[in-house]
Amino acid sequence: MNDLNAFDDLEKTNYAAFGRPCFGEHVSGDTAIIEVRENHLFLAIVDVLGHGPAAHDLSLKIEEFLKENWTIDVQETLLNLHKNCQGTLGAAVGLGVLEMRTGLLSYCGVGNTVIRVLGSRSRRLYSTNGIIGSRMHTPVEQQLQLIPSDILLLYTDGIKDRFELRDYRQILYERCFTIVRRIVRDFSKPYDDATCIALKYKKNISAI
């Protein structure tokens, strides 16, 4: 397995990302981004179409673009990325911005990426049909209020979508560093790139 990014800040919040390429490949067309700016946490999950070196190269370009150009307006960021990716392989992308003091999450996505919350109540947001860099419907910004102990997951379609809390009850107690590896190990599809972001929200978090 190959680390994409790994983050663990137990004093304020607990979040991590992990991914691996599909069977037979040495690099992945997925990538994950977690960045903090003032009081906002930016989350991005990216799944470039196809596999192997060409998909990997585009994932790195998308990662670079998002790190340099993301704003708290997730719809605007996604539309700018779409323009930047014209003429490429294309990708499925999910973007989130968490206002860390209030727990308000804004999300906008296109393609087969998943965003969901596990905890005392399970919730999902949806991504618009289409492909970044190709044809897509106008992306829709959605909002979700996180509460303390909520577990936020974002993952690519290399992860089986139908696992539930009953399939992994330890997720309530384990650190995100462990959670992302367990999800990729236990619920991924071997012949697809697989990547997961996990975040456990704490009410008293502040800018990192």
Order of alpha helices (4+ residues) and beta strands (2+ residues): beta-beta-beta-alpha-alpha-beta-beta-beta-beta-beta-beta-alpha-beta
